[in-house]
Amino acid sequence: MSEIYSNVLFGLNKVNGVKMTALGTRDGFLISEYENDDSEIMIHMAASMIQAAEKAANQLDKISPNRVIVDFKGEKLIAASAGPKAVISVMATQDASLDPIISELDRTVERIRNIM
């Protein structure tokens, strides 16, 4: 099953500036096959960021966010909710243009939602 999810992430991995992607559960467990030493850490962080953003939005009577972006020195981490069961994490280079990444991320989120 993880091969199916990894195939869905393939297009996202090909976007200019994307260094790494990972798909995981909302509890922070890795689902996708694009594993390396940082994949699990990325998913744990993405799941935590999405949960915290949704909780804060709920308390502020705001609509839950589609994604959360953290700007690190040299990289950007984009976490996106992929429905009630999954999150997608994208690590991008600092100089990456976010518009094409987010556009493909949104398409990938829809594919994941349809599969799950």
OpenMM code with the backbone's topology and positions (N, CA, C; nanometers):
from openmm import Vec3, app, unit

residues = "MET SER GLU ILE TYR SER ASN VAL LEU PHE GLY LEU ASN LYS VAL ASN GLY VAL LYS MET THR ALA LEU GLY THR ARG ASP GLY PHE LEU ILE SER GLU TYR GLU ASN ASP ASP SER GLU ILE MET ILE HIS MET ALA ALA SER MET ILE GLN ALA ALA GLU LYS ALA ALA ASN GLN LEU ASP LYS ILE SER PRO ASN ARG VAL ILE VAL ASP PHE LYS GLY GLU LYS LEU ILE ALA ALA SER ALA GLY PRO LYS ALA VAL ILE SER VAL MET ALA THR GLN ASP ALA SER LEU ASP PRO ILE ILE SER GLU LEU ASP ARG THR VAL GLU ARG ILE ARG ASN ILE MET".split()
positions = [
    Vec3(0.0817, -0.1196, 0.0000),
    Vec3(0.0000, 0.0000, 0.0000),
    Vec3(0.0863, 0.1264, 0.0000),
    Vec3(0.1990, 0.1235, 0.0706),
    Vec3(0.2824, 0.2434, 0.0748),
    Vec3(0.3373, 0.2782, -0.0630),
    Vec3(0.3495, 0.1795, -0.1525),
    Vec3(0.3954, 0.2071, -0.2884),
    Vec3(0.2948, 0.2946, -0.3624),
    Vec3(0.1672, 0.2741, -0.3385),
    Vec3(0.0626, 0.3568, -0.3997),
    Vec3(0.0794, 0.5015, -0.3562),
    Vec3(0.0983, 0.5220, -0.2258),
    Vec3(0.1145, 0.6579, -0.1746),
    Vec3(0.2429, 0.7213, -0.2273),
    Vec3(0.3482, 0.6437, -0.2358),
    Vec3(0.4741, 0.6965, -0.2877),
    Vec3(0.4605, 0.7382, -0.4339),
    Vec3(0.3834, 0.6625, -0.5109),
    Vec3(0.3580, 0.7003, -0.6502),
    Vec3(0.2806, 0.8307, -0.6588),
    Vec3(0.1889, 0.8522, -0.5657),
    Vec3(0.1129, 0.9775, -0.5629),
    Vec3(0.2051, 1.0953, -0.5306),
    Vec3(0.3051, 1.0730, -0.4478),
    Vec3(0.3995, 1.1791, -0.4113),
    Vec3(0.5021, 1.2074, -0.5213),
    Vec3(0.5109, 1.1210, -0.6206),
    Vec3(0.6120, 1.1320, -0.7248),
    Vec3(0.6108, 1.2693, -0.7919),
    Vec3(0.4934, 1.3180, -0.8317),
    Vec3(0.4838, 1.4482, -0.8980),
    Vec3(0.5299, 1.5617, -0.8098),
    Vec3(0.4987, 1.5537, -0.6828),
    Vec3(0.5403, 1.6565, -0.5880),
    Vec3(0.6920, 1.6575, -0.5728),
    Vec3(0.7513, 1.5398, -0.5738),
    Vec3(0.8975, 1.5301, -0.5618),
    Vec3(0.9697, 1.5889, -0.6816),
    Vec3(0.9022, 1.5998, -0.7954),
    Vec3(0.9647, 1.6504, -0.9177),
    Vec3(0.9567, 1.8026, -0.9314),
    Vec3(0.8829, 1.8698, -0.8433),
    Vec3(0.8700, 2.0156, -0.8521),
    Vec3(1.0035, 2.0796, -0.8144),
    Vec3(1.0435, 2.1780, -0.8919),
    Vec3(1.1696, 2.2479, -0.8684),
    Vec3(1.1744, 2.3054, -0.7266),
    Vec3(1.2803, 2.2749, -0.6549),
    Vec3(1.2997, 2.3258, -0.5197),
    Vec3(1.2593, 2.2283, -0.4106),
    Vec3(1.1869, 2.1216, -0.4447),
    Vec3(1.1469, 2.0222, -0.3449),
    Vec3(1.2645, 1.9285, -0.3199),
    Vec3(1.3052, 1.9190, -0.1939),
    Vec3(1.4165, 1.8321, -0.1567),
    Vec3(1.3676, 1.6952, -0.1108),
    Vec3(1.2526, 1.6932, -0.0431),
    Vec3(1.2054, 1.5690, 0.0149),
    Vec3(1.0574, 1.5821, 0.0483),
    Vec3(0.9837, 1.4713, 0.0365),
    Vec3(0.8439, 1.4669, 0.0786),
    Vec3(0.8232, 1.3438, 0.1647),
    Vec3(0.7182, 1.3492, 0.2440),
    Vec3(0.6812, 1.2335, 0.3258),
    Vec3(0.5314, 1.2402, 0.3518),
    Vec3(0.4713, 1.1239, 0.3611),
    Vec3(0.3303, 1.1115, 0.3935),
    Vec3(0.3202, 1.0305, 0.5213),
    Vec3(0.2362, 1.0774, 0.6113),
    Vec3(0.2202, 1.0061, 0.7368),
    Vec3(0.0810, 1.0221, 0.7933),
    Vec3(0.0583, 0.9537, 0.9027),
    Vec3(-0.0696, 0.9643, 0.9714),
    Vec3(-0.0725, 1.0939, 1.0514),
    Vec3(-0.1903, 1.1307, 1.0941),
    Vec3(-0.2035, 1.2511, 1.1770),
    Vec3(-0.1418, 1.2315, 1.3154),
    Vec3(-0.1088, 1.1059, 1.3492),
    Vec3(-0.0375, 1.0772, 1.4736),
    Vec3(0.1136, 1.0826, 1.4551),
    Vec3(0.1597, 1.1026, 1.3331),
    Vec3(0.3016, 1.1175, 1.3075),
    Vec3(0.3754, 0.9919, 1.2660),
    Vec3(0.3030, 0.8901, 1.2186),
    Vec3(0.3676, 0.7682, 1.1724),
    Vec3(0.3835, 0.7706, 1.0211),
    Vec3(0.5005, 0.7365, 0.9737),
    Vec3(0.5331, 0.7405, 0.8316),
    Vec3(0.4553, 0.6355, 0.7533),
    Vec3(0.3993, 0.6770, 0.6380),
    Vec3(0.3269, 0.5863, 0.5486),
    Vec3(0.4054, 0.5646, 0.4195),
    Vec3(0.4600, 0.6707, 0.3639),
    Vec3(0.5227, 0.6635, 0.2320),
    Vec3(0.6560, 0.5899, 0.2355),
    Vec3(0.7027, 0.5524, 0.1168),
    Vec3(0.8289, 0.4802, 0.1038),
    Vec3(0.9493, 0.5716, 0.0891),
    Vec3(0.9299, 0.7006, 0.0659),
    Vec3(1.0431, 0.7911, 0.0479),
    Vec3(1.1098, 0.8151, 0.1828),
    Vec3(1.1633, 0.7107, 0.2374),
    Vec3(1.2208, 0.7176, 0.3712),
    Vec3(1.3701, 0.7458, 0.3662),
    Vec3(1.4120, 0.8318, 0.4533),
    Vec3(1.5523, 0.8506, 0.4850),
    Vec3(1.5576, 0.8882, 0.6321),
    Vec3(1.6710, 0.9282, 0.6793),
    Vec3(1.6853, 0.9548, 0.8221),
    Vec3(1.5930, 1.0654, 0.8730),
    Vec3(1.5577, 1.1590, 0.7864),
    Vec3(1.4775, 1.2731, 0.8296),
    Vec3(1.3276, 1.2566, 0.8065),
    Vec3(1.2857, 1.1532, 0.7340),
    Vec3(1.1443, 1.1374, 0.6994),
    Vec3(1.0549, 1.1280, 0.8221),
    Vec3(1.0917, 1.0464, 0.9186),
    Vec3(1.0087, 1.0315, 1.0380),
    Vec3(1.0020, 1.1608, 1.1180),
    Vec3(1.1140, 1.2302, 1.1283),
    Vec3(1.1158, 1.3581, 1.2004),
    Vec3(1.0259, 1.4591, 1.1301),
    Vec3(1.0328, 1.4626, 0.9961),
    Vec3(0.9477, 1.5545, 0.9197),
    Vec3(0.8005, 1.5263, 0.9440),
    Vec3(0.7615, 1.3995, 0.9455),
    Vec3(0.6205, 1.3648, 0.9652),
    Vec3(0.5764, 1.3958, 1.1074),
    Vec3(0.6608, 1.3672, 1.2054),
    Vec3(0.6247, 1.4023, 1.3442),
    Vec3(0.6025, 1.5526, 1.3565),
    Vec3(0.6928, 1.6282, 1.2981),
    Vec3(0.6811, 1.7737, 1.3054),
    Vec3(0.5579, 1.8231, 1.2295),
    Vec3(0.5346, 1.7695, 1.1107),
    Vec3(0.4194, 1.8111, 1.0305),
    Vec3(0.2887, 1.7808, 1.1028),
    Vec3(0.2777, 1.6608, 1.1590),
    Vec3(0.1552, 1.6236, 1.2307),
    Vec3(0.1332, 1.7159, 1.3502),
    Vec3(0.2385, 1.7448, 1.4233),
    Vec3(0.2270, 1.8339, 1.5397),
    Vec3(0.1886, 1.9750, 1.4980),
    Vec3(0.2494, 2.0238, 1.3893),
    Vec3(0.2194, 2.1596, 1.3429),
    Vec3(0.0748, 2.1719, 1.2983),
    Vec3(0.0264, 2.0741, 1.2223),
    Vec3(-0.1125, 2.0771, 1.1742),
    Vec3(-0.2088, 2.0697, 1.2918),
    Vec3(-0.1844, 1.9799, 1.3858),
    Vec3(-0.2724, 1.9666, 1.5018),
    Vec3(-0.2755, 2.0951, 1.5833),
    Vec3(-0.1590, 2.1566, 1.6061),
    Vec3(-0.1530, 2.2809, 1.6831),
    Vec3(-0.2249, 2.3947, 1.6107),
    Vec3(-0.2046, 2.4043, 1.4798),
    Vec3(-0.2703, 2.5100, 1.4012),
    Vec3(-0.4216, 2.4918, 1.4003),
    Vec3(-0.4677, 2.3675, 1.3879),
    Vec3(-0.6117, 2.3419, 1.3881),
    Vec3(-0.6729, 2.3731, 1.5248),
    Vec3(-0.6034, 2.3378, 1.6304),
    Vec3(-0.6535, 2.3663, 1.7654),
    Vec3(-0.6617, 2.5169, 1.7895),
    Vec3(-0.5572, 2.5883, 1.7503),
    Vec3(-0.5574, 2.7339, 1.7675),
    Vec3(-0.6668, 2.7987, 1.6832),
    Vec3(-0.6828, 2.7538, 1.5600),
    Vec3(-0.7868, 2.8090, 1.4721),
    Vec3(-0.9245, 2.7839, 1.5307),
    Vec3(-0.9441, 2.6663, 1.5844),
    Vec3(-1.0723, 2.6319, 1.6462),
    Vec3(-1.1018, 2.7232, 1.7651),
    Vec3(-1.0026, 2.7482, 1.8467),
    Vec3(-1.0215, 2.8339, 1.9639),
    Vec3(-1.0442, 2.9792, 1.9253),
    Vec3(-0.9930, 3.0178, 1.8094),
    Vec3(-1.0117, 3.1546, 1.7605),
    Vec3(-1.1325, 3.1670, 1.6678),
    Vec3(-1.2119, 3.0592, 1.6596),
    Vec3(-1.3283, 3.0546, 1.5706),
    Vec3(-1.2920, 3.0835, 1.4260),
    Vec3(-1.1797, 3.0288, 1.3830),
    Vec3(-1.1340, 3.0429, 1.2444),
    Vec3(-1.1452, 2.9081, 1.1752),
    Vec3(-1.1437, 2.9112, 1.0439),
    Vec3(-1.1444, 2.7884, 0.9644),
    Vec3(-1.0072, 2.7238, 0.9775),
    Vec3(-1.0044, 2.5925, 0.9863),
    Vec3(-0.8773, 2.5208, 0.9979),
    Vec3(-0.7875, 2.5502, 0.8784),
    Vec3(-0.6585, 2.5626, 0.9018),
    Vec3(-0.5652, 2.5934, 0.7924),
    Vec3(-0.5450, 2.4744, 0.6993),
    Vec3(-0.5161, 2.5038, 0.5735),
    Vec3(-0.4847, 2.3993, 0.4766),
    Vec3(-0.3414, 2.3516, 0.4914),
    Vec3(-0.2540, 2.4434, 0.5315),
    Vec3(-0.1126, 2.4108, 0.5437),
    Vec3(-0.0453, 2.5060, 0.6418),
    Vec3(0.0713, 2.4627, 0.6904),
    Vec3(0.1544, 2.5438, 0.7792),
    Vec3(0.2952, 2.5428, 0.7207),
    Vec3(0.3585, 2.6605, 0.7169),
    Vec3(0.4928, 2.6712, 0.6601),
    Vec3(0.5876, 2.7225, 0.7673),
    Vec3(0.7000, 2.6527, 0.7831),
    Vec3(0.8053, 2.6949, 0.8747),
    Vec3(0.9276, 2.7265, 0.7907),
    Vec3(0.9838, 2.8434, 0.8145),
    Vec3(1.0993, 2.8901, 0.7393),
    Vec3(1.2240, 2.8700, 0.8249),
    Vec3(1.3045, 2.7705, 0.7900),
    Vec3(1.4307, 2.7437, 0.8579),
    Vec3(1.5424, 2.8138, 0.7821),
    Vec3(1.6577, 2.8216, 0.8436),
    Vec3(1.7739, 2.8727, 0.7729),
    Vec3(1.8117, 2.7700, 0.6667),
    Vec3(1.7965, 2.8061, 0.5421),
    Vec3(1.8341, 2.7189, 0.4320),
    Vec3(1.7243, 2.6308, 0.3772),
    Vec3(1.6102, 2.6194, 0.4455),
    Vec3(1.5024, 2.5313, 0.4002),
    Vec3(1.3674, 2.5826, 0.4473),
    Vec3(1.2623, 2.5280, 0.3845),
    Vec3(1.1252, 2.5555, 0.4256),
    Vec3(1.0555, 2.4221, 0.4435),
    Vec3(0.9814, 2.4072, 0.5510),
    Vec3(0.9020, 2.2878, 0.5748),
    Vec3(0.7560, 2.3257, 0.5583),
    Vec3(0.6872, 2.2551, 0.4700),
    Vec3(0.5452, 2.2795, 0.4466),
    Vec3(0.4702, 2.1553, 0.4921),
    Vec3(0.3777, 2.1743, 0.5841),
    Vec3(0.2942, 2.0650, 0.6337),
    Vec3(0.1521, 2.0908, 0.5868),
    Vec3(0.0883, 1.9873, 0.5333),
    Vec3(-0.0478, 2.0012, 0.4835),
    Vec3(-0.1332, 1.8858, 0.5323),
    Vec3(-0.2549, 1.9181, 0.5718),
    Vec3(-0.3509, 1.8157, 0.6095),
    Vec3(-0.4000, 1.7481, 0.4826),
    Vec3(-0.4034, 1.6144, 0.4858),
    Vec3(-0.4537, 1.5380, 0.3713),
    Vec3(-0.5764, 1.4599, 0.4157),
    Vec3(-0.6697, 1.5306, 0.4755),
    Vec3(-0.7905, 1.4666, 0.5245),
    Vec3(-0.7811, 1.4322, 0.6713),
    Vec3(-0.8787, 1.3579, 0.7206),
    Vec3(-0.8847, 1.3287, 0.8643),
    Vec3(-0.7831, 1.2240, 0.9112),
    Vec3(-0.7112, 1.1611, 0.8166),
    Vec3(-0.6204, 1.0533, 0.8556),
    Vec3(-0.4736, 1.0775, 0.8227),
    Vec3(-0.4414, 1.1785, 0.7399),
    Vec3(-0.3042, 1.1900, 0.6909),
    Vec3(-0.2544, 1.3338, 0.6838),
    Vec3(-0.1218, 1.3454, 0.6839),
    Vec3(-0.0537, 1.4728, 0.6614),
    Vec3(0.0581, 1.4495, 0.5599),
    Vec3(0.0879, 1.5531, 0.4843),
    Vec3(0.1994, 1.5506, 0.3899),
    Vec3(0.2995, 1.6550, 0.4361),
    Vec3(0.4258, 1.6179, 0.4300),
    Vec3(0.5340, 1.7080, 0.4664),
    Vec3(0.6242, 1.7273, 0.3455),
    Vec3(0.6596, 1.8520, 0.3183),
    Vec3(0.7474, 1.8853, 0.2065),
    Vec3(0.8628, 1.9694, 0.2588),
    Vec3(0.9852, 1.9274, 0.2299),
    Vec3(1.1024, 2.0084, 0.2607),
    Vec3(1.1485, 2.0706, 0.1304),
    Vec3(1.1589, 2.2034, 0.1286),
    Vec3(1.1980, 2.2759, 0.0081),
    Vec3(1.3216, 2.3604, 0.0367),
    Vec3(1.3931, 2.3926, -0.0689),
    Vec3(1.5092, 2.4792, -0.0539),
    Vec3(1.4632, 2.6194, -0.0160),
    Vec3(1.5515, 2.6948, 0.0436),
    Vec3(1.5181, 2.8300, 0.0891),
    Vec3(1.4744, 2.9198, -0.0267),
    Vec3(1.5367, 2.9048, -0.1410),
    Vec3(1.5062, 2.9923, -0.2549),
    Vec3(1.3960, 2.9373, -0.3456),
    Vec3(1.3323, 2.8286, -0.3064),
    Vec3(1.2269, 2.7676, -0.3880),
    Vec3(1.1061, 2.8601, -0.3990),
    Vec3(1.0468, 2.8617, -0.5154),
    Vec3(0.9223, 2.9343, -0.5353),
    Vec3(0.8086, 2.8496, -0.4773),
    Vec3(0.7346, 2.9043, -0.3833),
    Vec3(0.6306, 2.8274, -0.3161),
    Vec3(0.5050, 2.8060, -0.4002),
    Vec3(0.4762, 2.8949, -0.4933),
    Vec3(0.3531, 2.8819, -0.5720),
    Vec3(0.3425, 2.7481, -0.6459),
    Vec3(0.4434, 2.7061, -0.7231),
    Vec3(0.4294, 2.5761, -0.7903),
    Vec3(0.4292, 2.4590, -0.6920),
    Vec3(0.5012, 2.4720, -0.5822),
    Vec3(0.5035, 2.3651, -0.4818),
    Vec3(0.3666, 2.3509, -0.4178),
    Vec3(0.3072, 2.4613, -0.3777),
    Vec3(0.1760, 2.4573, -0.3130),
    Vec3(0.0686, 2.4104, -0.4107),
    Vec3(0.0795, 2.4515, -0.5361),
    Vec3(-0.0164, 2.4072, -0.6368),
    Vec3(-0.0135, 2.2550, -0.6519),
    Vec3(0.1057, 2.1981, -0.6633),
    Vec3(0.1180, 2.0520, -0.6754),
    Vec3(0.0831, 1.9839, -0.5439),
    Vec3(0.1154, 2.0465, -0.4320),
    Vec3(0.0795, 1.9921, -0.3011),
    Vec3(-0.0722, 1.9812, -0.2872),
    Vec3(-0.1439, 2.0829, -0.3307),
    Vec3(-0.2903, 2.0790, -0.3246),
    Vec3(-0.3468, 1.9646, -0.4101),
    Vec3(-0.2901, 1.9422, -0.5285),
    Vec3(-0.3329, 1.8300, -0.6125),
    Vec3(-0.3021, 1.6961, -0.5450),
    Vec3(-0.1865, 1.6876, -0.4824),
    Vec3(-0.1463, 1.5651, -0.4129),
    Vec3(-0.2368, 1.5381, -0.2938),
    Vec3(-0.2721, 1.6422, -0.2206),
    Vec3(-0.3635, 1.6274, -0.1065),
    Vec3(-0.4961, 1.5686, -0.1532),
    Vec3(-0.5493, 1.6181, -0.2649),
    Vec3(-0.6763, 1.5661, -0.3168),
    Vec3(-0.6653, 1.4197, -0.3563),
    Vec3(-0.5535, 1.3831, -0.4174),
    Vec3(-0.5332, 1.2426, -0.4545),
    Vec3(-0.5301, 1.1532, -0.3301),
    Vec3(-0.4595, 1.1967, -0.2281),
    Vec3(-0.4503, 1.1197, -0.1036),
    Vec3(-0.5890, 1.1083, -0.0386),
    Vec3(-0.6636, 1.2171, -0.0348),
    Vec3(-0.7988, 1.2133, 0.0223),
    Vec3(-0.8871, 1.1145, -0.0526),
    Vec3(-0.8742, 1.1093, -0.1848),
    Vec3(-0.9550, 1.0166, -0.2650),
    Vec3(-0.9164, 0.8718, -0.2415),
    Vec3(-0.7896, 0.8458, -0.2158),
    Vec3(-0.7439, 0.7093, -0.1897),
    Vec3(-0.7897, 0.6623, -0.0527),
    Vec3(-0.7800, 0.7504, 0.0451),
    Vec3(-0.8141, 0.7127, 0.1829),
    Vec3(-0.9626, 0.7170, 0.2017),
] * unit.nanometer
topology = app.Topology()
chain = topology.addChain("A")
for resn in residues:
    res = topology.addResidue(resn, chain)
    for name in ("N", "CA", "C"):
        topology.addAtom(name, app.Element.getBySymbol(name[0]), res)
